[in-house]
Amino acid sequence: MFNNIGISGLIIIFAIALIVFGPAKLPQLGRAFGDTLREFRNSTKGIADDPQPLPVQVQQDDQLLK
């Protein structure tokens, strides 16, 4: 989706953000965005690292259904 944004596009986005939010708020917004992104990565990493059920457990569940 954002693969084709070049340097000129990023400069335009930064200029618009500077006009809208002002120079005093941009560092705070960047820090908040970074913290949010870090928290999201940590949360998704925890979900991805959850162990999968063992095949023995799946077989036991199948036997209960029969």
Stockholm file with secondary structure:
# STOCKHOLM 1.0

chainA/1-66         MFNNIGISGLIIIFAIALIVFGPAKLPQLGRAFGDTLREFRNSTKGIADDPQPLPVQVQQDDQLLK
#=GR chainA/1-66 SS CCTTCCHHHHHHHHHHHHHHHCTTTHHHHHHHHHHHHHHHHHHHHHHHTSCCCCHHHHHHHHHHHC
#=GC SS_cons        CCTTCCHHHHHHHHHHHHHHHCTTTHHHHHHHHHHHHHHHHHHHHHHHTSCCCCHHHHHHHHHHHC
//
